[in-house]
């Protein structure tokens, strides 16, 4: 039993992420198609641009989703460039002093979890996202700056890390009564994890106060660069309702989706059961080559997730991301169909 099941029934929640369409007429046709395919949940991305220009539109889209009995997730799509997503951030351009600083001293294009103005900005985002009518706020891949994700692998030494901005150095000194070192240490790892958890707590409190559930999707890696070393520290959080991860096998160079997805699916399912929350797995539906191997991998991953006993399975993203040319699958229709056909 969980605190409150994802679907309100004993059945598994099945869904997809949805993005890029803001004309309600077109959205409704897609939502109808999702429901006809057997899905019962949808994640709507809510970027900085959406918040600035499309709030009322997004609220109507959420209402249209509820009209079809879909559970609605909303995520901060690439907001501050510290969450996952193919979207730009105006915040980091307007507020470079709120951005992360690498151990090399280089300021990078991602907001800092300890920066006070970013925290304030994110609390406002959270209130606005909750007020759209969302059932769940989906904290998507919160992470420190990862140079390789931005084609900056060769720009920094292998052991470079973030963040050493003024806000982080001040907070570190207050916590450990010593200057923040340049070389990564166990204290640095603890500080980064505690900073991330503090940030999530801040945002989850706002969501909870507005009656919205909280889901956190951790990157499938047990280190502080990508999120947390010990996932139990998040799973036991009193404000967490859904523990999620996205073991995208091809992204991480893993050719054995059954093993890769199975490992993380078993982990979140076990932690969720222990801490009386829901568990969720995301299936890769982007950057997949064409051919039978790709579709069979999707089938294997989906079956593996379901057989692990997780409460919720989603694909990123709808129609295998065919509308985003930079990450679309080579055979999006086949990938999308493979996912849908494996769902219960």
C-alpha positions in Angstrom: 0.0 0.0 0.0 1.2 3.5 -0.7 0.3 6.8 0.9 -2.0 7.4 -2.1 -1.8 5.3 -5.2 -0.9 6.9 -8.4 -4.1 5.9 -10.2 -6.5 5.6 -7.3 -6.9 1.9 -8.3 -4.9 -1.2 -8.0 -3.9 -1.0 -11.7 -0.6 0.3 -13.0 -0.4 3.9 -14.2 0.7 4.2 -17.8 1.5 7.5 -19.5 3.7 9.6 -21.7 5.3 13.0 -21.7 3.7 15.6 -24.0 5.3 18.8 -25.3 5.5 21.3 -28.2 1.8 21.7 -28.9 -0.1 24.6 -27.4 -3.2 24.8 -29.6 -5.9 23.1 -27.5 -7.7 21.7 -30.6 -4.6 19.7 -31.6 -3.8 18.8 -28.0 -7.3 17.3 -27.5 -6.9 15.1 -30.6 -3.6 13.8 -29.2 -5.2 13.3 -25.7 -8.0 11.3 -27.2 -5.5 9.2 -29.1 -3.6 8.5 -25.8 -6.8 7.4 -24.0 -7.8 5.2 -26.9 -4.4 3.5 -26.7 -5.0 2.7 -23.0 -2.9 5.4 -21.3 -4.3 6.9 -18.1 -1.7 9.6 -17.3 0.1 12.4 -19.1 3.0 14.7 -18.3 2.8 18.2 -19.6 6.1 20.1 -19.8 6.0 23.6 -18.3 9.1 25.5 -19.4 10.1 29.1 -18.6 8.6 30.2 -21.9 5.3 28.4 -21.0 5.2 30.1 -17.7 5.8 33.5 -19.2 3.5 33.2 -22.2 1.2 30.2 -22.0 -0.1 29.9 -18.4 -3.8 30.2 -19.2 -3.3 28.0 -22.2 -1.6 25.4 -20.1 -4.3 25.5 -17.5 -6.9 24.7 -20.3 -4.7 21.9 -21.5 -4.6 20.4 -18.0 -8.4 20.8 -17.8 -8.7 19.0 -21.1 -6.6 16.2 -19.7 -8.7 15.9 -16.6 -11.8 15.8 -18.7 -10.5 12.6 -20.2 -9.7 11.2 -16.7 -6.0 11.4 -17.2 -3.7 11.9 -14.2 -1.7 15.1 -14.9 2.0 15.5 -14.2 3.7 18.9 -14.8 7.5 19.3 -14.9 10.0 22.2 -14.9 11.2 21.5 -18.4 14.9 22.5 -18.4 14.1 25.4 -16.0 17.4 27.0 -14.9 19.1 24.2 -16.9 19.2 22.0 -13.8 16.3 19.8 -14.8 16.0 17.6 -17.9 14.6 18.9 -21.1 15.1 20.4 -24.6 14.3 24.0 -23.7 16.2 27.2 -23.1 16.5 29.1 -19.9 16.0 32.9 -19.8 16.7 32.9 -16.0 20.4 32.0 -16.4 20.9 34.7 -19.0 19.3 37.4 -16.9 21.0 36.3 -13.7 24.5 35.0 -14.3 25.4 35.7 -10.6 22.9 32.9 -9.7 24.7 30.4 -11.9 27.0 27.5 -10.9 30.8 28.0 -10.8 33.0 25.0 -11.6 36.0 24.1 -9.4 38.1 25.6 -12.1 36.5 29.0 -11.4 34.5 29.0 -14.7 30.9 30.1 -14.5 28.6 27.8 -16.4 25.1 28.0 -17.9 23.1 26.4 -15.1 21.5 27.9 -12.0 22.8 27.0 -8.6 20.5 25.1 -6.2 21.9 27.3 -3.3 21.4 30.7 -5.1 18.7 32.6 -3.3 17.2 34.3 -6.3 16.9 31.0 -8.1 15.2 29.4 -5.1 12.7 32.3 -5.1 12.2 31.9 -8.8 11.5 28.2 -8.4 9.1 28.7 -5.6 7.1 31.0 -7.9 7.3 28.5 -10.7 6.0 25.8 -8.3 3.1 27.9 -7.2 2.2 28.6 -10.8 2.6 25.0 -11.9 0.4 23.8 -9.0 -2.2 26.3 -9.9 -2.5 24.9 -13.4 -4.4 22.1 -11.7 -1.7 19.5 -11.8 -2.1 16.3 -9.8 1.7 15.8 -9.5 4.7 18.0 -9.9 7.5 16.0 -11.5 11.0 17.1 -10.4 12.8 15.9 -13.4 16.4 14.8 -13.2 17.7 17.5 -10.8 21.5 17.6 -11.2 24.6 19.7 -10.9 26.2 20.9 -14.1 27.6 18.0 -16.2 30.1 19.3 -18.8 29.6 16.3 -21.2 25.9 17.1 -21.5 26.8 20.4 -23.0 29.7 19.3 -25.3 32.1 20.8 -22.8 33.9 17.5 -21.8 37.2 18.7 -23.2 36.9 22.2 -21.6 37.3 21.0 -18.0 39.7 18.6 -16.2 38.2 15.1 -15.6 37.8 15.8 -11.8 36.2 19.3 -12.2 33.0 19.7 -10.3 30.4 22.3 -9.3 29.5 24.3 -7.5 31.9 26.8 -5.9 29.9 29.9 -6.3 29.7 32.5 -3.5 26.5 31.1 -2.2 27.9 27.5 -2.0 31.2 28.6 -0.5 29.3 30.6 2.2 26.9 27.7 3.0 29.8 25.2 3.1 31.8 27.3 5.6 28.7 27.7 7.8 28.1 24.0 7.8 31.7 22.7 8.2 33.5 25.7 9.7 36.2 25.6 7.0 36.8 27.1 3.6 35.4 25.1 0.7 38.2 23.1 -0.9 38.9 23.0 -4.6 39.6 19.3 -4.7 36.5 17.1 -4.2 36.3 15.5 -0.8 33.8 13.4 1.1 32.5 16.6 2.7 32.0 18.1 -0.7 30.0 15.1 -1.8 27.8 15.3 1.3 27.4 19.1 0.9 26.2 18.7 -2.7 23.7 16.0 -1.8 22.4 18.0 1.1 22.1 21.1 -1.0 20.1 19.2 -3.6 17.8 17.7 -0.9 17.4 21.1 0.7 16.3 22.6 -2.7 13.9 19.8 -3.3 12.4 20.1 0.2 11.9 23.8 -0.4 9.9 23.1 -3.6 8.0 20.1 -2.4 6.8 22.0 0.6 5.2 24.6 -1.7 3.6 21.9 -3.8 2.4 20.0 -0.8 0.8 23.2 0.7 -1.2 23.5 -2.5 -2.4 20.0 -2.3 -0.2 18.6 -5.1 1.7 15.4 -5.0 5.5 15.3 -5.5 7.5 13.0 -7.8 11.2 13.1 -8.1 12.9 11.5 -11.1 16.6 10.7 -10.3 19.1 10.1 -13.1 20.0 6.4 -13.2 23.4 6.8 -11.5 24.4 6.6 -7.9 26.7 9.6 -7.6 26.4 13.2 -6.5 27.2 14.6 -10.0 23.9 13.2 -11.3 21.9 13.5 -8.1 22.3 11.3 -5.1 24.6 8.5 -4.0 22.1 7.0 -1.5 18.6 7.1 -2.9 17.2 6.1 0.5 17.8 9.7 1.6 15.2 10.8 -0.9 12.8 7.8 -0.6 12.3 8.4 3.1 11.5 12.1 2.6 8.0 12.8 4.2 7.0 15.1 1.3 7.8 12.6 -1.5 5.0 10.7 -3.1 6.6 9.1 -6.1 10.2 7.8 -6.5 11.0 7.7 -10.2 14.0 7.1 -12.4 14.7 7.0 -16.2 17.1 4.2 -17.1 17.5 5.2 -20.8 19.8 2.3 -21.8 21.0 3.8 -25.1 21.9 7.1 -23.6 24.1 5.5 -21.0 25.8 3.2 -23.6 24.1 0.0 -22.2 23.1 -2.6 -24.7 21.3 -4.8 -22.2 18.0 -3.0 -21.3 16.7 -5.9 -19.3 19.7 -5.7 -16.9 19.9 -1.9 -16.8 16.2 -1.2 -16.5 15.7 -4.2 -14.2 18.4 -2.9 -11.7 16.8 0.5 -11.3 13.2 -0.7 -11.5 13.9 -3.2 -8.7 15.6 -0.4 -6.7 12.7 2.1 -6.9 10.1 -0.6 -6.4 11.9 -1.8 -3.2 12.5 1.6 -1.8 8.9 2.7 -2.5 7.5 -0.4 -0.8 9.7 0.2 2.2 8.7 3.9 2.5 5.0 3.6 1.5 5.3 5.7 -1.6 4.8 5.0 -5.4 7.4 3.8 -7.8 7.9 4.8 -11.4 10.0 3.9 -14.4 10.5 5.9 -17.7 11.1 4.1 -20.9 13.4 5.6 -23.6 11.5 6.8 -26.6 14.1 9.0 -28.2 17.6 8.7 -29.9 17.0 5.1 -30.8 18.3 3.7 -34.1 16.0 2.1 -36.6 15.4 -1.6 -37.0 14.1 -4.5 -35.0 16.8 -4.2 -32.3 15.5 -0.8 -31.2 11.9 -1.9 -31.0 12.8 -5.1 -29.2 14.8 -3.1 -26.7 11.7 -1.0 -26.0 9.6 -4.0 -25.6 12.1 -5.6 -23.2 12.5 -2.5 -21.2 8.7 -2.0 -20.8 8.1 -5.6 -19.9 11.0 -5.5 -17.4 9.6 -2.4 -15.7 6.1 -3.9 -15.4 7.4 -7.2 -14.1 9.4 -5.4 -11.4 6.1 -4.3 -9.8 6.5 -0.6 -10.2 3.3 1.5 -9.8 3.8 3.6 -12.9 5.4 3.4 -16.3 5.8 6.3 -18.8 7.6 6.8 -22.1 9.6 9.9 -22.9 8.1 11.0 -25.1 4.9 10.8 -27.1 5.2 9.4 -30.6 8.8 8.6 -29.8 9.8 12.3 -29.9 9.3 12.5 -33.7 8.5 16.2 -33.4 12.0 17.0 -32.0 14.3 16.4 -34.9 17.5 16.5 -32.7 16.4 13.5 -30.6 13.7 11.7 -32.7 13.9 8.0 -33.1 14.8 6.8 -36.6 11.5 4.8 -36.7 9.3 6.7 -34.2 6.0 4.9 -35.1 7.5 1.5 -34.5 9.0 2.6 -31.2 5.8 4.2 -30.0 3.7 1.1 -31.0 6.2 -1.2 -29.3 5.7 0.6 -26.0 1.9 0.7 -26.2 1.7 -2.9 -27.2 3.6 -4.1 -24.1 1.4 -2.2 -21.6 -1.2 -4.2 -19.7 
